Amino acid sequence: MPKESELYPSESPTALFGFELRKLRKERRWSQLRLARAVPYSVGTISMIETAKRSPSEAFARHCDEALEAGGALMRLWPMVNRSSAPLWFRPWLDVEATAEALSTWEPLMIPGLLQTEDYARAILSGDVGVTTEQVEEQVVARMERQSILRRPKPPLLWFVLDEAVLHRPVGTVAVMAAQLDHLLEAAKSSSVTIQVLPYKAFSTTGLAGGFVIAQADGVADTAYVESAGILGRVTERAEDIRTLRFRYDGIRSEALPQRESLELIKEAVRRWKS
C-alpha cells in the first residue's frame, strides 16, 4: 500500500482542511474507501482533497462532517477554504454578495459568474496566463459555490444586463456555449432573476469601460464591484462612485431590450450555436 503524502496544514486553508479531514477519518479508523462508501464522492476525490490538490465544495464538507460525526468541524473550516480560492482583491466582495438583497449587474464581456455553467467558468478561468489545472479547479469550485445564494429560501433580486456580444463570443466549445445560453434561459424562469440584453442596434457606448455590480442590502450603504479591463477589480462604498455607477446602469438598462425580447434573442443565439 503506497505511503500517504505528508501534509502541512500551515501552507493554506485548503491544506488545513485536508489535514483535518484525514485526522478525523483516522480517528474513526476509516480508510478512504470506507469514507467513500458513506459519502457521494470517489476515493480519488477524497484523496485529492486530503492532499490539498483540490478544494472541497460546501456539499463535500457537509457530507464528510455528517459521515465522520465531526460536529461541524469541517463546515467551520469550509468558508476559509472558499475565500482562499478567490484573489485577494475580490474577497471583500464575497461577503457583500452573500448578504445582498439585490444585485444589479452590467457585463459587456462574458456571462456573469452567478450565471455561469461549470464548463463555461472552467474555460474562462483556464485563459489566465500561467494558471495551473489545480488552481483552475479550485476557482471553478469557488465560483459554483457563490451561486448558492440563488438557492436560498429567499434569494436576492438579481438584474442582469448583458451586451449582445456576450451571446456570440466563443468560450470553450460550441457545446459549452449552447449549454451556457440554455442555462441563462433556465435561470430567467426564476421570479427573482431578470435578464436583459443590450443589442448591437442600440449603438450604445455607455458601458464599454467595463462591467460592474451594485449590491443593495437593508440598513447598509450600497456597495459596488467594478471591473478594470477585465483583469483586476475593486470594491467601493464611496457615495460618489455608487451614484456614478447607478446613473451609468440606468442609462445602459434604458437602451436594453425588455426581458421577453431579450430571451428571444438568447434563444436565437442558442439555435445558431446548435446549428
PyRosetta script that sets phi, psi and omega in degrees:
from pyrosetta import init, pose_from_sequence

init()
pose = pose_from_sequence("MPKESELYPSESPTALFGFELRKLRKERRWSQLRLARAVPYSVGTISMIETAKRSPSEAFARHCDEALEAGGALMRLWPMVNRSSAPLWFRPWLDVEATAEALSTWEPLMIPGLLQTEDYARAILSGDVGVTTEQVEEQVVARMERQSILRRPKPPLLWFVLDEAVLHRPVGTVAVMAAQLDHLLEAAKSSSVTIQVLPYKAFSTTGLAGGFVIAQADGVADTAYVESAGILGRVTERAEDIRTLRFRYDGIRSEALPQRESLELIKEAVRRWKS")
pose.set_psi(1, 128.5)
pose.set_omega(1, -177.1)
pose.set_phi(2, -64.1)
pose.set_psi(2, 146.7)
pose.set_omega(2, 179.7)
pose.set_phi(3, -70.9)
pose.set_psi(3, 137.0)
pose.set_omega(3, -179.5)
pose.set_phi(4, -69.7)
pose.set_psi(4, 144.6)
pose.set_omega(4, 179.6)
pose.set_phi(5, -64.1)
pose.set_psi(5, 143.1)
pose.set_omega(5, 176.1)
pose.set_phi(6, -74.1)
pose.set_psi(6, 140.2)
pose.set_omega(6, -177.2)
pose.set_phi(7, -110.6)
pose.set_psi(7, 145.5)
pose.set_omega(7, 178.8)
pose.set_phi(8, -125.8)
pose.set_psi(8, 89.3)
pose.set_omega(8, -173.4)
pose.set_phi(9, -60.4)
pose.set_psi(9, -19.8)
pose.set_omega(9, -178.2)
pose.set_phi(10, -80.5)
pose.set_psi(10, -7.8)
pose.set_omega(10, -175.2)
pose.set_phi(11, -69.0)
pose.set_psi(11, -38.2)
pose.set_omega(11, -176.5)
pose.set_phi(12, -169.2)
pose.set_psi(12, 163.0)
pose.set_omega(12, 174.6)
pose.set_phi(13, -58.8)
pose.set_psi(13, -34.4)
pose.set_omega(13, 178.3)
pose.set_phi(14, -65.6)
pose.set_psi(14, -40.5)
pose.set_omega(14, 178.0)
pose.set_phi(15, -66.7)
pose.set_psi(15, -39.0)
pose.set_omega(15, 178.1)
pose.set_phi(16, -63.1)
pose.set_psi(16, -42.2)
pose.set_omega(16, 179.1)
pose.set_phi(17, -61.5)
pose.set_psi(17, -46.2)
pose.set_omega(17, 179.7)
pose.set_phi(18, -61.4)
pose.set_psi(18, -40.2)
pose.set_omega(18, 178.7)
pose.set_phi(19, -62.3)
pose.set_psi(19, -46.5)
pose.set_omega(19, -179.0)
pose.set_phi(20, -67.5)
pose.set_psi(20, -38.2)
pose.set_omega(20, 177.9)
pose.set_phi(21, -60.8)
pose.set_psi(21, -48.1)
pose.set_omega(21, -180.0)
pose.set_phi(22, -62.6)
pose.set_psi(22, -41.7)
pose.set_omega(22, -179.3)
pose.set_phi(23, -61.9)
pose.set_psi(23, -45.6)
pose.set_omega(23, -179.9)
pose.set_phi(24, -64.9)
pose.set_psi(24, -38.8)
pose.set_omega(24, 179.1)
pose.set_phi(25, -63.8)
pose.set_psi(25, -43.7)
pose.set_omega(25, -178.0)
pose.set_phi(26, -71.1)
pose.set_psi(26, -31.4)
pose.set_omega(26, 176.9)
pose.set_phi(27, -61.3)
pose.set_psi(27, -29.1)
pose.set_omega(27, 177.2)
pose.set_phi(28, -90.8)
pose.set_psi(28, 0.4)
pose.set_omega(28, -178.2)
pose.set_phi(29, 59.8)
pose.set_psi(29, 39.6)
pose.set_omega(29, 178.3)
pose.set_phi(30, -101.9)
pose.set_psi(30, 143.1)
pose.set_omega(30, 169.9)
pose.set_phi(31, -84.8)
pose.set_psi(31, 169.7)
pose.set_omega(31, 174.9)
pose.set_phi(32, -62.2)
pose.set_psi(32, -34.0)
pose.set_omega(32, 178.6)
pose.set_phi(33, -64.9)
pose.set_psi(33, -41.7)
pose.set_omega(33, 179.1)
pose.set_phi(34, -63.4)
pose.set_psi(34, -41.3)
pose.set_omega(34, 178.2)
pose.set_phi(35, -65.6)
pose.set_psi(35, -40.3)
pose.set_omega(35, -179.5)
pose.set_phi(36, -61.3)
pose.set_psi(36, -30.0)
pose.set_omega(36, 178.0)
pose.set_phi(37, -73.9)
pose.set_psi(37, -20.2)
pose.set_omega(37, -177.5)
pose.set_phi(38, -96.6)
pose.set_psi(38, -13.3)
pose.set_omega(38, -179.3)
pose.set_phi(39, -130.7)
pose.set_psi(39, 159.2)
pose.set_omega(39, -178.1)
pose.set_phi(40, -83.2)
pose.set_psi(40, 48.7)
pose.set_omega(40, 179.6)
pose.set_phi(41, -138.5)
pose.set_psi(41, 151.2)
pose.set_omega(41, -177.2)
pose.set_phi(42, -79.5)
pose.set_psi(42, 164.4)
pose.set_omega(42, 174.6)
pose.set_phi(43, -59.1)
pose.set_psi(43, -39.4)
pose.set_omega(43, -179.7)
pose.set_phi(44, -60.5)
pose.set_psi(44, -43.0)
pose.set_omega(44, 178.8)
pose.set_phi(45, -64.6)
pose.set_psi(45, -44.4)
pose.set_omega(45, 179.3)
pose.set_phi(46, -61.4)
pose.set_psi(46, -43.2)
pose.set_omega(46, 179.9)
pose.set_phi(47, -62.5)
pose.set_psi(47, -43.7)
pose.set_omega(47, -179.1)
pose.set_phi(48, -65.7)
pose.set_psi(48, -36.0)
pose.set_omega(48, 179.7)
pose.set_phi(49, -74.0)
pose.set_psi(49, -38.8)
pose.set_omega(49, 178.2)
pose.set_phi(50, -63.3)
pose.set_psi(50, -31.3)
pose.set_omega(50, -178.2)
pose.set_phi(51, -98.3)
pose.set_psi(51, 12.9)
pose.set_omega(51, 175.8)
pose.set_phi(52, 62.8)
pose.set_psi(52, 26.3)
pose.set_omega(52, 176.5)
pose.set_phi(53, -91.0)
pose.set_psi(53, -8.6)
pose.set_omega(53, 176.4)
pose.set_phi(54, -150.4)
pose.set_psi(54, 144.5)
pose.set_omega(54, 178.2)
pose.set_phi(55, -83.5)
pose.set_psi(55, 143.1)
pose.set_omega(55, 177.7)
pose.set_phi(56, -78.5)
pose.set_psi(56, 149.4)
pose.set_omega(56, 171.7)
pose.set_phi(57, -85.5)
pose.set_psi(57, 167.2)
pose.set_omega(57, 177.4)
pose.set_phi(58, -61.7)
pose.set_psi(58, -39.8)
pose.set_omega(58, 179.8)
pose.set_phi(59, -63.0)
pose.set_psi(59, -40.4)
pose.set_omega(59, 178.6)
pose.set_phi(60, -61.2)
pose.set_psi(60, -47.5)
pose.set_omega(60, -179.7)
pose.set_phi(61, -59.8)
pose.set_psi(61, -42.0)
pose.set_omega(61, -178.3)
pose.set_phi(62, -66.7)
pose.set_psi(62, -45.5)
pose.set_omega(62, -179.5)
pose.set_phi(63, -62.2)
pose.set_psi(63, -43.7)
pose.set_omega(63, -178.8)
pose.set_phi(64, -69.1)
pose.set_psi(64, -37.9)
pose.set_omega(64, 177.4)
pose.set_phi(65, -58.1)
pose.set_psi(65, -46.3)
pose.set_omega(65, -178.6)
pose.set_phi(66, -68.7)
pose.set_psi(66, -44.5)
pose.set_omega(66, -177.4)
pose.set_phi(67, -64.5)
pose.set_psi(67, -38.7)
pose.set_omega(67, -177.1)
pose.set_phi(68, -91.1)
pose.set_psi(68, 0.2)
pose.set_omega(68, -178.9)
pose.set_phi(69, 50.6)
pose.set_psi(69, 51.8)
pose.set_omega(69, -174.4)
pose.set_phi(70, -86.9)
pose.set_psi(70, -0.3)
pose.set_omega(70, 176.3)
pose.set_phi(71, 65.1)
pose.set_psi(71, 28.5)
pose.set_omega(71, 177.9)
pose.set_phi(72, 89.6)
pose.set_psi(72, 4.1)
pose.set_omega(72, -176.5)
pose.set_phi(73, -60.9)
pose.set_psi(73, -42.8)
pose.set_omega(73, -178.5)
pose.set_phi(74, -74.4)
pose.set_psi(74, -35.6)
pose.set_omega(74, 178.6)
pose.set_phi(75, -66.7)
pose.set_psi(75, -30.5)
pose.set_omega(75, 177.9)
pose.set_phi(76, -72.1)
pose.set_psi(76, -26.9)
pose.set_omega(76, 178.5)
pose.set_phi(77, -81.2)
pose.set_psi(77, -27.2)
pose.set_omega(77, -170.2)
pose.set_phi(78, -59.6)
pose.set_psi(78, -42.0)
pose.set_omega(78, 179.5)
pose.set_phi(79, -56.6)
pose.set_psi(79, -36.3)
pose.set_omega(79, 177.6)
pose.set_phi(80, -64.1)
pose.set_psi(80, -40.3)
pose.set_omega(80, 179.6)
pose.set_phi(81, -65.0)
pose.set_psi(81, -44.0)
pose.set_omega(81, -177.7)
pose.set_phi(82, -61.9)
pose.set_psi(82, -44.6)
pose.set_omega(82, -179.8)
pose.set_phi(83, -67.2)
pose.set_psi(83, -35.2)
pose.set_omega(83, -176.3)
pose.set_phi(84, -67.9)
pose.set_psi(84, -20.3)
pose.set_omega(84, 179.7)
pose.set_phi(85, -77.0)
pose.set_psi(85, -15.8)
pose.set_omega(85, -178.4)
pose.set_phi(86, -93.7)
pose.set_psi(86, 150.9)
pose.set_omega(86, 175.6)
pose.set_phi(87, -59.6)
pose.set_psi(87, 151.3)
pose.set_omega(87, -178.1)
pose.set_phi(88, -53.9)
pose.set_psi(88, -42.7)
pose.set_omega(88, -175.6)
pose.set_phi(89, -71.2)
pose.set_psi(89, -14.4)
pose.set_omega(89, -177.8)
pose.set_phi(90, -96.4)
pose.set_psi(90, -17.8)
pose.set_omega(90, -173.1)
pose.set_phi(91, -61.0)
pose.set_psi(91, -38.1)
pose.set_omega(91, 177.4)
pose.set_phi(92, -59.6)
pose.set_psi(92, -31.1)
pose.set_omega(92, -178.8)
pose.set_phi(93, -69.5)
pose.set_psi(93, -29.0)
pose.set_omega(93, -178.3)
pose.set_phi(94, -59.6)
pose.set_psi(94, -40.9)
pose.set_omega(94, 178.5)
pose.set_phi(95, -68.1)
pose.set_psi(95, -39.4)
pose.set_omega(95, 179.0)
pose.set_phi(96, -63.5)
pose.set_psi(96, -49.4)
pose.set_omega(96, -177.9)
pose.set_phi(97, -61.2)
pose.set_psi(97, -40.0)
pose.set_omega(97, -175.9)
pose.set_phi(98, -67.9)
pose.set_psi(98, -24.2)
pose.set_omega(98, -177.1)
pose.set_phi(99, -111.2)
pose.set_psi(99, 3.6)
pose.set_omega(99, -177.3)
pose.set_phi(100, -69.1)
pose.set_psi(100, 147.2)
pose.set_omega(100, 174.3)
pose.set_phi(101, -98.0)
pose.set_psi(101, -19.0)
pose.set_omega(101, 177.2)
pose.set_phi(102, -153.2)
pose.set_psi(102, 141.1)
pose.set_omega(102, 178.4)
pose.set_phi(103, -132.3)
pose.set_psi(103, 124.1)
pose.set_omega(103, 178.3)
pose.set_phi(104, -110.5)
pose.set_psi(104, 117.5)
pose.set_omega(104, -171.4)
pose.set_phi(105, -119.8)
pose.set_psi(105, 133.5)
pose.set_omega(105, 169.5)
pose.set_phi(106, -117.0)
pose.set_psi(106, 128.7)
pose.set_omega(106, -178.9)
pose.set_phi(107, -138.5)
pose.set_psi(107, 112.4)
pose.set_omega(107, -178.6)
pose.set_phi(108, -93.9)
pose.set_psi(108, -8.2)
pose.set_omega(108, -170.7)
pose.set_phi(109, -114.6)
pose.set_psi(109, -39.2)
pose.set_omega(109, -174.7)
pose.set_phi(110, -150.6)
pose.set_psi(110, 169.8)
pose.set_omega(110, 174.9)
pose.set_phi(111, -62.6)
pose.set_psi(111, 133.1)
pose.set_omega(111, 179.1)
pose.set_phi(112, -60.4)
pose.set_psi(112, 148.7)
pose.set_omega(112, -176.2)
pose.set_phi(113, -54.4)
pose.set_psi(113, -37.1)
pose.set_omega(113, -178.4)
pose.set_phi(114, -68.0)
pose.set_psi(114, -14.5)
pose.set_omega(114, -178.8)
pose.set_phi(115, -114.4)
pose.set_psi(115, 3.7)
pose.set_omega(115, -176.2)
pose.set_phi(116, -77.9)
pose.set_psi(116, 144.5)
pose.set_omega(116, 168.6)
pose.set_phi(117, -79.2)
pose.set_psi(117, 165.6)
pose.set_omega(117, -179.9)
pose.set_phi(118, -62.5)
pose.set_psi(118, -42.8)
pose.set_omega(118, -178.1)
pose.set_phi(119, -67.9)
pose.set_psi(119, -38.3)
pose.set_omega(119, 177.9)
pose.set_phi(120, -65.6)
pose.set_psi(120, -45.0)
pose.set_omega(120, 179.2)
pose.set_phi(121, -61.0)
pose.set_psi(121, -42.4)
pose.set_omega(121, -179.6)
pose.set_phi(122, -62.2)
pose.set_psi(122, -41.2)
pose.set_omega(122, 179.7)
pose.set_phi(123, -65.3)
pose.set_psi(123, -41.3)
pose.set_omega(123, 178.7)
pose.set_phi(124, -64.2)
pose.set_psi(124, -48.8)
pose.set_omega(124, -175.1)
pose.set_phi(125, -70.5)
pose.set_psi(125, -26.5)
pose.set_omega(125, 179.2)
pose.set_phi(126, -70.7)
pose.set_psi(126, -13.5)
pose.set_omega(126, -178.3)
pose.set_phi(127, -79.1)
pose.set_psi(127, -10.5)
pose.set_omega(127, 179.3)
pose.set_phi(128, -67.8)
pose.set_psi(128, 135.2)
pose.set_omega(128, -179.1)
pose.set_phi(129, -65.3)
pose.set_psi(129, 127.8)
pose.set_omega(129, 175.2)
pose.set_phi(130, 81.1)
pose.set_psi(130, 0.8)
pose.set_omega(130, -177.9)
pose.set_phi(131, -73.0)
pose.set_psi(131, 142.8)
pose.set_omega(131, 179.4)
pose.set_phi(132, -93.7)
pose.set_psi(132, 163.1)
pose.set_omega(132, 178.5)
pose.set_phi(133, -59.8)
pose.set_psi(133, -40.6)
pose.set_omega(133, -179.7)
pose.set_phi(134, -63.4)
pose.set_psi(134, -41.5)
pose.set_omega(134, 178.8)
pose.set_phi(135, -65.2)
pose.set_psi(135, -40.1)
pose.set_omega(135, 178.1)
pose.set_phi(136, -60.8)
pose.set_psi(136, -47.1)
pose.set_omega(136, -178.0)
pose.set_phi(137, -63.6)
pose.set_psi(137, -38.2)
pose.set_omega(137, 176.6)
pose.set_phi(138, -61.0)
pose.set_psi(138, -44.0)
pose.set_omega(138, -178.5)
pose.set_phi(139, -70.1)
pose.set_psi(139, -34.4)
pose.set_omega(139, 177.0)
pose.set_phi(140, -63.6)
pose.set_psi(140, -46.0)
pose.set_omega(140, 178.5)
pose.set_phi(141, -58.6)
pose.set_psi(141, -46.1)
pose.set_omega(141, -179.2)
pose.set_phi(142, -62.5)
pose.set_psi(142, -40.7)
pose.set_omega(142, -179.3)
pose.set_phi(143, -66.5)
pose.set_psi(143, -40.7)
pose.set_omega(143, 178.5)
pose.set_phi(144, -66.2)
pose.set_psi(144, -36.6)
pose.set_omega(144, 179.8)
pose.set_phi(145, -68.3)
pose.set_psi(145, -30.1)
pose.set_omega(145, 176.1)
pose.set_phi(146, -58.2)
pose.set_psi(146, -30.8)
pose.set_omega(146, -176.7)
pose.set_phi(147, -72.5)
pose.set_psi(147, -3.5)
pose.set_omega(147, 178.8)
pose.set_phi(148, -62.5)
pose.set_psi(148, -21.9)
pose.set_omega(148, 178.7)
pose.set_phi(149, -65.1)
pose.set_psi(149, -22.4)
pose.set_omega(149, 178.6)
pose.set_phi(150, -73.2)
pose.set_psi(150, -18.6)
pose.set_omega(150, -176.7)
pose.set_phi(151, -103.2)
pose.set_psi(151, 8.7)
pose.set_omega(151, 177.4)
pose.set_phi(152, -66.4)
pose.set_psi(152, 152.8)
pose.set_omega(152, 176.4)
pose.set_phi(153, -52.3)
pose.set_psi(153, -37.9)
pose.set_omega(153, 175.0)
pose.set_phi(154, -125.9)
pose.set_psi(154, 85.8)
pose.set_omega(154, -177.9)
pose.set_phi(155, -69.5)
pose.set_psi(155, 159.6)
pose.set_omega(155, 177.2)
pose.set_phi(156, -68.7)
pose.set_psi(156, 156.9)
pose.set_omega(156, 172.5)
pose.set_phi(157, -76.5)
pose.set_psi(157, 130.0)
pose.set_omega(157, -174.5)
pose.set_phi(158, -122.5)
pose.set_psi(158, 121.9)
pose.set_omega(158, 174.6)
pose.set_phi(159, -114.9)
pose.set_psi(159, 123.6)
pose.set_omega(159, 178.8)
pose.set_phi(160, -119.7)
pose.set_psi(160, 130.6)
pose.set_omega(160, 169.9)
pose.set_phi(161, -118.6)
pose.set_psi(161, 122.1)
pose.set_omega(161, -177.8)
pose.set_phi(162, -115.2)
pose.set_psi(162, 140.4)
pose.set_omega(162, 171.8)
pose.set_phi(163, -69.2)
pose.set_psi(163, 143.8)
pose.set_omega(163, -178.7)
pose.set_phi(164, -57.5)
pose.set_psi(164, -29.9)
pose.set_omega(164, -179.4)
pose.set_phi(165, -59.2)
pose.set_psi(165, -28.2)
pose.set_omega(165, 180.0)
pose.set_phi(166, -60.5)
pose.set_psi(166, -32.3)
pose.set_omega(166, -177.8)
pose.set_phi(167, -74.0)
pose.set_psi(167, -21.0)
pose.set_omega(167, -172.7)
pose.set_phi(168, -112.8)
pose.set_psi(168, -12.1)
pose.set_omega(168, -179.2)
pose.set_phi(169, -73.3)
pose.set_psi(169, 121.0)
pose.set_omega(169, -178.6)
pose.set_phi(170, -67.6)
pose.set_psi(170, 125.3)
pose.set_omega(170, 175.1)
pose.set_phi(171, -130.7)
pose.set_psi(171, 122.5)
pose.set_omega(171, -177.7)
pose.set_phi(172, 77.0)
pose.set_psi(172, -112.6)
pose.set_omega(172, -180.0)
pose.set_phi(173, -130.2)
pose.set_psi(173, 174.0)
pose.set_omega(173, 175.9)
pose.set_phi(174, -58.4)
pose.set_psi(174, -42.6)
pose.set_omega(174, -179.7)
pose.set_phi(175, -64.5)
pose.set_psi(175, -38.7)
pose.set_omega(175, 178.6)
pose.set_phi(176, -62.9)
pose.set_psi(176, -43.7)
pose.set_omega(176, -179.5)
pose.set_phi(177, -65.9)
pose.set_psi(177, -43.1)
pose.set_omega(177, -179.7)
pose.set_phi(178, -62.0)
pose.set_psi(178, -44.6)
pose.set_omega(178, 179.9)
pose.set_phi(179, -65.7)
pose.set_psi(179, -36.6)
pose.set_omega(179, 179.8)
pose.set_phi(180, -65.5)
pose.set_psi(180, -44.0)
pose.set_omega(180, -179.6)
pose.set_phi(181, -70.7)
pose.set_psi(181, -33.9)
pose.set_omega(181, 172.6)
pose.set_phi(182, -60.1)
pose.set_psi(182, -39.0)
pose.set_omega(182, 179.1)
pose.set_phi(183, -64.0)
pose.set_psi(183, -37.5)
pose.set_omega(183, 176.1)
pose.set_phi(184, -60.0)
pose.set_psi(184, -45.3)
pose.set_omega(184, -179.6)
pose.set_phi(185, -62.4)
pose.set_psi(185, -38.5)
pose.set_omega(185, 179.0)
pose.set_phi(186, -67.7)
pose.set_psi(186, -43.0)
pose.set_omega(186, -179.4)
pose.set_phi(187, -62.3)
pose.set_psi(187, -34.9)
pose.set_omega(187, -177.2)
pose.set_phi(188, -69.1)
pose.set_psi(188, -10.8)
pose.set_omega(188, 177.8)
pose.set_phi(189, -73.4)
pose.set_psi(189, -18.5)
pose.set_omega(189, 179.0)
pose.set_phi(190, -72.7)
pose.set_psi(190, 140.0)
pose.set_omega(190, 179.6)
pose.set_phi(191, -70.2)
pose.set_psi(191, -13.5)
pose.set_omega(191, -179.4)
pose.set_phi(192, -95.5)
pose.set_psi(192, -0.8)
pose.set_omega(192, -176.0)
pose.set_phi(193, -119.0)
pose.set_psi(193, 127.4)
pose.set_omega(193, 174.1)
pose.set_phi(194, -122.3)
pose.set_psi(194, 126.0)
pose.set_omega(194, 179.5)
pose.set_phi(195, -120.3)
pose.set_psi(195, 124.0)
pose.set_omega(195, 176.8)
pose.set_phi(196, -124.6)
pose.set_psi(196, 152.5)
pose.set_omega(196, -179.6)
pose.set_phi(197, -117.8)
pose.set_psi(197, 131.5)
pose.set_omega(197, 172.9)
pose.set_phi(198, -87.4)
pose.set_psi(198, 109.8)
pose.set_omega(198, -173.2)
pose.set_phi(199, -78.2)
pose.set_psi(199, 157.8)
pose.set_omega(199, 176.4)
pose.set_phi(200, -54.7)
pose.set_psi(200, -39.2)
pose.set_omega(200, -173.0)
pose.set_phi(201, -66.6)
pose.set_psi(201, -10.0)
pose.set_omega(201, 177.0)
pose.set_phi(202, -74.2)
pose.set_psi(202, -18.7)
pose.set_omega(202, -177.8)
pose.set_phi(203, 50.8)
pose.set_psi(203, 35.6)
pose.set_omega(203, -176.5)
pose.set_phi(204, -86.0)
pose.set_psi(204, 138.4)
pose.set_omega(204, 176.3)
pose.set_phi(205, -119.7)
pose.set_psi(205, 4.2)
pose.set_omega(205, -173.7)
pose.set_phi(206, -58.6)
pose.set_psi(206, -39.3)
pose.set_omega(206, -174.4)
pose.set_phi(207, -103.8)
pose.set_psi(207, 13.6)
pose.set_omega(207, -175.5)
pose.set_phi(208, -70.3)
pose.set_psi(208, -14.3)
pose.set_omega(208, -180.0)
pose.set_phi(209, -69.2)
pose.set_psi(209, -20.5)
pose.set_omega(209, 179.1)
pose.set_phi(210, 146.8)
pose.set_psi(210, 164.8)
pose.set_omega(210, -178.9)
pose.set_phi(211, -83.2)
pose.set_psi(211, 165.3)
pose.set_omega(211, 177.3)
pose.set_phi(212, -162.5)
pose.set_psi(212, 163.0)
pose.set_omega(212, 177.2)
pose.set_phi(213, -134.7)
pose.set_psi(213, 135.3)
pose.set_omega(213, 176.3)
pose.set_phi(214, -111.9)
pose.set_psi(214, 124.0)
pose.set_omega(214, -179.4)
pose.set_phi(215, -105.2)
pose.set_psi(215, 138.1)
pose.set_omega(215, 177.6)
pose.set_phi(216, -125.5)
pose.set_psi(216, 140.0)
pose.set_omega(216, 176.0)
pose.set_phi(217, -149.5)
pose.set_psi(217, 144.1)
pose.set_omega(217, -176.6)
pose.set_phi(218, -63.3)
pose.set_psi(218, 130.8)
pose.set_omega(218, 174.0)
pose.set_phi(219, 87.4)
pose.set_psi(219, -2.4)
pose.set_omega(219, 178.7)
pose.set_phi(220, -131.0)
pose.set_psi(220, 158.2)
pose.set_omega(220, 179.6)
pose.set_phi(221, -68.0)
pose.set_psi(221, 148.4)
pose.set_omega(221, 175.4)
pose.set_phi(222, -60.4)
pose.set_psi(222, 146.5)
pose.set_omega(222, 179.9)
pose.set_phi(223, -129.9)
pose.set_psi(223, 148.2)
pose.set_omega(223, -179.9)
pose.set_phi(224, -131.2)
pose.set_psi(224, 147.2)
pose.set_omega(224, 170.2)
pose.set_phi(225, -109.8)
pose.set_psi(225, 126.6)
pose.set_omega(225, -174.9)
pose.set_phi(226, -120.4)
pose.set_psi(226, 123.9)
pose.set_omega(226, 176.7)
pose.set_phi(227, -77.9)
pose.set_psi(227, 152.4)
pose.set_omega(227, 176.5)
pose.set_phi(228, -129.8)
pose.set_psi(228, 103.8)
pose.set_omega(228, 179.8)
pose.set_phi(229, 56.9)
pose.set_psi(229, 23.2)
pose.set_omega(229, 178.1)
pose.set_phi(230, 68.0)
pose.set_psi(230, 11.4)
pose.set_omega(230, -176.6)
pose.set_phi(231, -110.0)
pose.set_psi(231, -61.4)
pose.set_omega(231, 177.2)
pose.set_phi(232, -116.9)
pose.set_psi(232, 170.9)
pose.set_omega(232, 178.6)
pose.set_phi(233, -148.5)
pose.set_psi(233, 177.2)
pose.set_omega(233, 178.6)
pose.set_phi(234, -146.6)
pose.set_psi(234, 155.5)
pose.set_omega(234, 177.5)
pose.set_phi(235, -109.3)
pose.set_psi(235, 132.9)
pose.set_omega(235, -177.3)
pose.set_phi(236, -136.9)
pose.set_psi(236, 144.6)
pose.set_omega(236, 173.1)
pose.set_phi(237, -118.6)
pose.set_psi(237, 2.4)
pose.set_omega(237, -177.7)
pose.set_phi(238, -59.1)
pose.set_psi(238, 129.0)
pose.set_omega(238, -176.6)
pose.set_phi(239, -57.3)
pose.set_psi(239, -39.3)
pose.set_omega(239, -179.3)
pose.set_phi(240, -65.0)
pose.set_psi(240, -40.0)
pose.set_omega(240, 178.9)
pose.set_phi(241, -64.5)
pose.set_psi(241, -46.1)
pose.set_omega(241, -178.0)
pose.set_phi(242, -63.0)
pose.set_psi(242, -41.4)
pose.set_omega(242, -179.9)
pose.set_phi(243, -63.5)
pose.set_psi(243, -43.7)
pose.set_omega(243, 178.9)
pose.set_phi(244, -62.7)
pose.set_psi(244, -44.1)
pose.set_omega(244, -179.1)
pose.set_phi(245, -67.8)
pose.set_psi(245, -36.5)
pose.set_omega(245, 178.8)
pose.set_phi(246, -65.2)
pose.set_psi(246, -43.4)
pose.set_omega(246, 176.5)
pose.set_phi(247, -61.3)
pose.set_psi(247, -42.7)
pose.set_omega(247, -179.3)
pose.set_phi(248, -63.9)
pose.set_psi(248, -43.5)
pose.set_omega(248, -179.2)
pose.set_phi(249, -63.5)
pose.set_psi(249, -44.0)
pose.set_omega(249, 179.3)
pose.set_phi(250, -62.5)
pose.set_psi(250, -38.1)
pose.set_omega(250, 178.4)
pose.set_phi(251, -65.0)
pose.set_psi(251, -43.5)
pose.set_omega(251, 178.8)
pose.set_phi(252, -64.3)
pose.set_psi(252, -47.4)
pose.set_omega(252, -176.6)
pose.set_phi(253, -65.2)
pose.set_psi(253, -30.3)
pose.set_omega(253, -179.5)
pose.set_phi(254, -65.8)
pose.set_psi(254, -23.6)
pose.set_omega(254, -179.7)
pose.set_phi(255, -100.5)
pose.set_psi(255, -3.4)
pose.set_omega(255, 179.3)
pose.set_phi(256, -79.2)
pose.set_psi(256, 158.6)
pose.set_omega(256, 176.6)
pose.set_phi(257, -72.4)
pose.set_psi(257, 149.5)
pose.set_omega(257, 173.1)
pose.set_phi(258, -60.6)
pose.set_psi(258, 163.1)
pose.set_omega(258, -175.0)
pose.set_phi(259, -58.1)
pose.set_psi(259, -43.1)
pose.set_omega(259, -177.8)
pose.set_phi(260, -58.5)
pose.set_psi(260, -46.8)
pose.set_omega(260, 179.4)
pose.set_phi(261, -69.4)
pose.set_psi(261, -34.2)
pose.set_omega(261, 179.0)
pose.set_phi(262, -63.0)
pose.set_psi(262, -43.1)
pose.set_omega(262, -179.7)
pose.set_phi(263, -66.6)
pose.set_psi(263, -34.0)
pose.set_omega(263, 175.7)
pose.set_phi(264, -65.3)
pose.set_psi(264, -37.6)
pose.set_omega(264, 178.2)
pose.set_phi(265, -66.5)
pose.set_psi(265, -38.2)
pose.set_omega(265, 177.6)
pose.set_phi(266, -65.9)
pose.set_psi(266, -41.8)
pose.set_omega(266, 178.1)
pose.set_phi(267, -61.1)
pose.set_psi(267, -39.7)
pose.set_omega(267, 177.6)
pose.set_phi(268, -63.0)
pose.set_psi(268, -40.6)
pose.set_omega(268, 178.6)
pose.set_phi(269, -66.0)
pose.set_psi(269, -37.3)
pose.set_omega(269, 177.0)
pose.set_phi(270, -60.6)
pose.set_psi(270, -44.9)
pose.set_omega(270, -179.9)
pose.set_phi(271, -60.3)
pose.set_psi(271, -38.2)
pose.set_omega(271, 179.7)
pose.set_phi(272, -66.6)
pose.set_psi(272, -42.0)
pose.set_omega(272, -180.0)
pose.set_phi(273, -67.3)
pose.set_psi(273, -28.6)
pose.set_omega(273, -177.6)
pose.set_phi(274, -90.6)
pose.set_psi(274, -10.6)
pose.set_omega(274, -176.5)
pose.set_phi(275, -83.9)
pose.dump_pdb("model.pdb")
